[in-house]
Amino acid sequence: MLLAISVQTVFSILFAVLIILLAILVILYILGRRLQEKQAMQQPMLEANTMEVSMLIIDKKKLGVKEAVAAGLPEQVEKQMPIYARLTKLPVVKAKVGPKVLTLMADPSVYEILPLKKEVKVAVSGIYIRSVKSVRGGTIPEQPKKKGFLAKLRGKAENAVKEAKTEQGKKKK
C-alpha cells in the first residue's frame, strides 16, 4: 500500500514546526535576558558583603539540594532555589572556620581547585565561597583546562591510529 503525501502537506508541517521552534527560541531569549539582569543587580550586593576568611577544608561533595540541606545548609536555600535548579547538584564544602564546622556552598570553578585537608584563605559572601585567595603552605592549584569537542575527537583518533599501528607491528612479527 502506497501512502500519497502531497508536497503542500509536507511544507505545511515543516512550516508549523519552524514557527514552534522560533517561538521557543524567542521565549528562551527573553528569559535569559531577565536572568542576566537579575544577576547583574545581585552582583554589587555580593561584592559588598564579601569578606576574607581563613578556613580548614574538611570535605567537599556535590549534592542535590535536599541532600545539601540535610548536610547542614539552611532550609532557606531550598525554599529560594528556582524550580529548574532544584534538579542540579550543588558544590558543598564542609569547613572549619575558627571553632565552628560550617557547611558552605562554593562557586563551581572554585570548588574544583579547593584543596582538601588544607588551610585556605577564601572570599566568602554569606554561605557562598566566591574565590580562593591563598593556600597555606603552597600555591593555589591551577584549574585544569578542559578540552574542546574537536580536541577530544582528535585525541581519540590519534589513539586509534597508534593502536592500529601497534597491532600491525605485532602481526608482522
Residue frames relative to the residue before (quaternion, step in Angstrom):
aa qw qx qy qz dx dy dz
M 1.0000 0.0000 0.0000 0.0000 0.00 0.00 0.00
L 0.2391 -0.7926 0.5538 0.0888 3.51 -0.79 1.05
L 0.2735 -0.7511 0.5797 0.1583 3.54 -0.86 0.98
A 0.1839 -0.7796 0.5914 0.0930 3.52 -0.83 0.99
I 0.0100 0.7829 -0.6197 0.0535 3.54 -0.55 1.22
S 0.3664 -0.7456 0.5123 0.2178 3.53 -0.71 1.04
V 0.6153 -0.5537 0.4244 0.3671 3.53 -1.23 0.53
Q 0.6218 0.5530 -0.3412 0.4371 3.56 1.04 -0.75
T 0.6377 0.5233 -0.3245 0.4628 3.61 0.99 -0.76
V 0.6487 0.5156 -0.3119 0.4649 3.57 0.94 -0.90
F 0.6810 0.4838 -0.2913 0.4663 3.60 0.88 -0.92
S 0.6486 0.5095 -0.3356 0.4551 3.60 0.97 -0.71
I 0.6337 0.5110 -0.3290 0.4787 3.59 1.05 -0.71
L 0.6597 0.5031 -0.3022 0.4694 3.59 0.92 -0.90
F 0.6412 0.5237 -0.3170 0.4627 3.58 1.02 -0.80
A 0.6503 0.5098 -0.3142 0.4673 3.60 0.98 -0.83
V 0.6471 0.5057 -0.3143 0.4761 3.60 0.97 -0.84
L 0.6432 0.5278 -0.3148 0.4567 3.59 0.98 -0.83
I 0.6525 0.5042 -0.3098 0.4733 3.59 0.96 -0.81
I 0.6457 0.5124 -0.3204 0.4668 3.60 0.97 -0.83
L 0.6575 0.5037 -0.3070 0.4688 3.60 0.94 -0.87
L 0.6421 0.5204 -0.3150 0.4665 3.57 1.00 -0.81
A 0.6450 0.5112 -0.3183 0.4704 3.60 0.99 -0.80
I 0.6410 0.5155 -0.3216 0.4689 3.60 0.98 -0.81
L 0.6483 0.5181 -0.3158 0.4600 3.60 0.96 -0.83
V 0.6472 0.5103 -0.3186 0.4683 3.60 0.96 -0.82
I 0.6520 0.5084 -0.3153 0.4658 3.59 0.94 -0.87
L 0.6650 0.4969 -0.3041 0.4673 3.60 0.92 -0.87
Y 0.6232 0.5378 -0.3327 0.4601 3.59 1.05 -0.74
I 0.6706 0.4945 -0.2949 0.4678 3.58 0.91 -0.94
L 0.6650 0.4901 -0.3090 0.4713 3.61 0.92 -0.87
G 0.6352 0.5342 -0.3263 0.4525 3.60 1.00 -0.76
R 0.6479 0.5138 -0.3145 0.4661 3.57 0.98 -0.82
R 0.6482 0.5165 -0.3193 0.4595 3.59 0.96 -0.83
L 0.6677 0.4949 -0.3035 0.4659 3.58 0.95 -0.87
Q 0.6224 0.5315 -0.3397 0.4634 3.61 1.06 -0.69
E 0.6543 0.5076 -0.3099 0.4672 3.58 0.95 -0.86
K 0.6470 0.5194 -0.3142 0.4614 3.57 0.99 -0.85
Q 0.6606 0.4996 -0.3005 0.4729 3.58 0.99 -0.85
A 0.6397 0.5257 -0.3234 0.4582 3.59 1.01 -0.80
M 0.6505 0.5043 -0.3173 0.4710 3.60 1.07 -0.68
Q 0.6984 0.4765 -0.2732 0.4589 3.60 1.03 -0.73
Q 0.5449 0.6627 -0.3877 0.3372 3.61 1.14 -0.56
P 0.6796 0.4687 -0.3263 0.4604 3.69 0.77 -0.81
M 0.6224 0.5350 -0.3388 0.4601 3.59 1.09 -0.69
L 0.6344 0.5182 -0.3262 0.4719 3.60 1.02 -0.76
E 0.6754 0.4998 -0.2924 0.4566 3.57 0.92 -0.92
A 0.6443 0.5248 -0.3231 0.4528 3.59 1.05 -0.72
N 0.7412 0.4052 -0.2184 0.4886 3.60 1.05 -0.72
T 0.4803 0.6822 -0.4335 0.3405 3.60 1.24 0.11
M 0.0536 0.7744 -0.6294 0.0364 3.55 -1.04 0.85
E 0.4588 -0.6762 0.5056 0.2769 3.54 -1.19 0.62
V 0.0295 -0.7928 0.6070 -0.0465 3.53 -0.91 1.04
S 0.3031 -0.7178 0.5955 0.1957 3.55 -1.13 0.71
M 0.0865 0.8113 -0.5692 0.1018 3.59 -0.76 1.02
L 0.3727 -0.6779 0.5870 0.2388 3.53 -1.30 0.46
I 0.3068 -0.7581 0.5486 0.1737 3.58 -0.62 1.13
I 0.2223 -0.7948 0.5563 0.0972 3.57 -0.61 1.17
D 0.7963 -0.1127 0.1451 0.5763 3.57 0.78 -1.05
K 0.0346 -0.7774 0.6254 0.0585 3.55 -1.22 0.44
K 0.0344 0.7878 -0.6093 0.0830 3.54 -1.01 0.94
K 0.3305 -0.6700 0.6091 0.2662 3.52 -1.33 0.26
L 0.0017 -0.8195 0.5678 -0.0772 3.53 -0.55 1.25
G 0.5444 -0.5652 0.4986 0.3681 3.53 -1.29 0.39
V 0.6913 -0.4985 0.3160 0.4168 3.58 -1.22 0.39
K 0.6810 0.4784 -0.3028 0.4644 3.61 0.86 -0.91
E 0.6487 0.5092 -0.3191 0.4669 3.59 1.00 -0.78
A 0.6413 0.5281 -0.3189 0.4562 3.58 1.05 -0.81
V 0.6398 0.5021 -0.3235 0.4836 3.60 1.02 -0.75
A 0.6483 0.5010 -0.3179 0.4771 3.59 1.03 -0.75
A 0.6626 0.5111 -0.3008 0.4574 3.60 1.15 -0.64
G 0.7470 -0.4256 0.2306 0.4557 3.60 1.16 -0.20
L 0.5002 0.6189 -0.4578 0.3965 3.62 1.18 0.02
P 0.5847 -0.5876 0.4134 0.3769 3.62 -1.09 0.56
E 0.5787 -0.6008 0.4296 0.3459 3.59 -1.14 0.65
Q 0.5477 0.6282 -0.3834 0.3981 3.55 1.21 -0.51
V 0.5685 0.5900 -0.3801 0.4292 3.61 1.14 -0.58
E 0.6808 0.4802 -0.2876 0.4725 3.57 0.90 -0.90
K 0.6693 0.5103 -0.3033 0.4468 3.59 0.97 -0.83
Q 0.7389 0.4167 -0.2350 0.4746 3.59 0.98 -0.79
M 0.5128 0.6480 -0.4187 0.3765 3.59 1.25 -0.22
P 0.4602 -0.6731 0.4939 0.3021 3.63 -0.85 0.89
I 0.6456 -0.5567 0.3615 0.3777 3.56 -1.14 0.65
Y 0.6847 0.4936 -0.2998 0.4445 3.60 0.89 -0.87
A 0.6907 0.4747 -0.2792 0.4686 3.61 1.16 -0.48
R 0.5255 0.6598 -0.4109 0.3459 3.61 1.19 -0.21
L 0.6447 0.5260 -0.3258 0.4489 3.59 1.18 -0.39
T 0.6023 0.5716 -0.3603 0.4252 3.60 1.22 -0.34
K 0.4397 -0.6665 0.5283 0.2885 3.54 -1.30 0.28
L 0.3254 -0.7529 0.5494 0.1596 3.53 -1.01 0.94
P 0.3993 -0.6796 0.5489 0.2782 3.60 -1.05 0.70
V 0.0506 -0.8247 0.5615 -0.0437 3.56 -0.31 1.32
V 0.1144 -0.7936 0.5973 0.0199 3.57 -0.96 0.96
K 0.1967 -0.7291 0.6415 0.1349 3.57 -0.97 0.90
A 0.0639 0.8109 -0.5726 0.1024 3.55 -0.69 1.10
K 0.3562 -0.6976 0.5783 0.2280 3.52 -1.23 0.58
V 0.0392 -0.7821 0.6208 -0.0386 3.54 -0.54 1.27
G 0.7921 -0.0650 -0.0111 0.6068 3.55 -0.25 1.29
P 0.7885 -0.2735 0.1936 0.5157 3.61 -0.80 -0.91
K 0.6528 0.5406 -0.3054 0.4339 3.61 1.25 -0.26
V 0.2815 -0.7012 0.6243 0.1982 3.54 -1.22 0.60
L 0.0602 -0.8225 0.5650 -0.0254 3.57 -0.58 1.20
T 0.3036 -0.6926 0.6172 0.2173 3.52 -1.30 0.46
L 0.0272 -0.8161 0.5749 -0.0520 3.56 -0.67 1.16
M 0.3852 -0.6603 0.5823 0.2767 3.53 -1.32 0.35
A 0.1900 -0.7866 0.5784 0.1032 3.57 -1.12 0.64
D 0.5575 -0.5429 0.5003 0.3797 3.52 -1.28 0.46
P 0.5701 -0.6303 0.3871 0.3577 3.66 -0.86 0.81
S 0.6675 0.4846 -0.3167 0.4682 3.61 0.98 -0.72
V 0.6424 0.5046 -0.3151 0.4831 3.60 1.11 -0.66
Y 0.6004 0.5918 -0.3476 0.4105 3.58 1.03 -0.83
E 0.6562 0.5360 -0.3121 0.4299 3.58 0.96 -0.87
I 0.7784 0.3670 -0.1914 0.4721 3.61 0.95 -0.79
L 0.4670 0.6666 -0.4596 0.3553 3.61 1.23 -0.01
P 0.2857 -0.7681 0.5450 0.1773 3.62 -0.70 1.02
L 0.4255 -0.6939 0.5212 0.2565 3.56 -1.07 0.76
K 0.8524 0.1635 -0.1394 0.4766 3.54 -1.25 0.65
K 0.6080 0.5009 -0.3842 0.4815 3.60 1.04 0.74
E 0.4648 -0.6493 0.5241 0.2961 3.52 -1.25 0.52
V 0.0545 -0.8140 0.5757 -0.0551 3.53 -0.75 1.12
K 0.2564 -0.7130 0.6244 0.1901 3.56 -1.13 0.66
V 0.0011 0.8225 -0.5638 0.0751 3.56 -0.61 1.20
A 0.4212 -0.6422 0.5683 0.2954 3.54 -1.35 0.31
V 0.0511 -0.8146 0.5767 -0.0358 3.57 -0.58 1.23
S 0.0837 -0.7554 0.6482 0.0471 3.52 -1.10 0.83
G 0.8029 -0.0691 -0.0004 0.5921 3.58 -0.12 1.26
I 0.7480 -0.2980 0.2497 0.5380 3.58 -0.52 -1.20
Y 0.5754 0.6034 -0.3455 0.4307 3.57 1.31 0.27
I 0.2527 -0.7544 0.5888 0.1426 3.60 -0.69 1.09
R 0.2203 -0.8309 0.5046 0.0805 3.56 -0.51 1.25
S 0.8084 -0.1046 0.1008 0.5704 3.60 0.95 -0.84
V 0.4084 -0.6703 0.5619 0.2612 3.53 -1.31 0.43
K 0.2614 -0.7824 0.5491 0.1347 3.58 -0.75 1.07
S 0.7834 -0.1752 0.1395 0.5797 3.59 0.87 -0.94
V 0.2795 -0.7228 0.6075 0.1742 3.51 -1.34 0.43
R 0.4253 -0.7060 0.4999 0.2659 3.56 -0.81 0.96
G 0.8373 0.1634 -0.1463 0.5009 3.54 -0.88 1.02
G 0.8079 0.1398 -0.1078 0.5623 3.61 1.08 0.51
T 0.5518 -0.5902 0.4681 0.3578 3.50 -1.32 -0.11
I 0.5916 -0.5462 0.4443 0.3928 3.53 -1.26 0.34
P 0.4047 -0.7178 0.5005 0.2655 3.61 -0.69 1.00
E 0.4764 -0.6648 0.4992 0.2862 3.53 -1.08 0.78
Q 0.4784 -0.6428 0.5109 0.3112 3.52 -1.13 0.67
P 0.4572 -0.6944 0.4677 0.3001 3.60 -0.74 0.96
K 0.4081 -0.7053 0.5236 0.2487 3.55 -0.97 0.90
K 0.3447 -0.7448 0.5382 0.1918 3.52 -0.89 0.95
K 0.4291 -0.6849 0.5267 0.2634 3.53 -1.05 0.82
G 0.4680 -0.6581 0.5140 0.2894 3.52 -1.15 0.64
F 0.7216 -0.4444 0.3137 0.4282 3.54 -1.30 0.19
L 0.6969 0.4659 -0.2840 0.4654 3.59 0.84 -0.94
A 0.6273 0.5279 -0.3449 0.4569 3.61 1.02 -0.68
K 0.6313 0.5165 -0.3328 0.4732 3.60 1.03 -0.72
L 0.6574 0.5036 -0.3105 0.4667 3.58 0.94 -0.87
R 0.6392 0.5287 -0.3202 0.4576 3.57 0.98 -0.86
G 0.6538 0.5168 -0.3032 0.4621 3.58 0.99 -0.86
K 0.6512 0.5053 -0.3125 0.4722 3.58 0.98 -0.82
A 0.6515 0.5123 -0.3164 0.4615 3.58 0.99 -0.83
E 0.6456 0.5150 -0.3181 0.4657 3.60 0.98 -0.82
N 0.6489 0.5074 -0.3156 0.4711 3.59 0.98 -0.79
A 0.6443 0.5173 -0.3225 0.4618 3.58 0.99 -0.81
V 0.6443 0.5116 -0.3207 0.4694 3.60 1.00 -0.80
K 0.6441 0.5187 -0.3210 0.4615 3.61 0.96 -0.84
E 0.6613 0.5011 -0.3066 0.4664 3.59 0.95 -0.86
A 0.6400 0.5208 -0.3262 0.4613 3.57 0.99 -0.80
K 0.6540 0.5083 -0.3125 0.4649 3.61 0.98 -0.81
T 0.6625 0.4934 -0.3173 0.4658 3.61 0.94 -0.80
E 0.6363 0.5130 -0.3305 0.4719 3.60 1.05 -0.70
Q 0.6360 0.5113 -0.3306 0.4741 3.62 1.01 -0.74
G 0.6442 0.5238 -0.3172 0.4583 3.58 1.02 -0.80
K 0.6541 0.5031 -0.3077 0.4738 3.58 1.04 -0.71
K 0.6518 0.5209 -0.3144 0.4528 3.59 1.05 -0.76
K 0.6452 0.5310 -0.3166 0.4488 3.59 1.04 -0.76
K 0.6595 0.4890 -0.3111 0.4787 3.59 1.07 -0.68
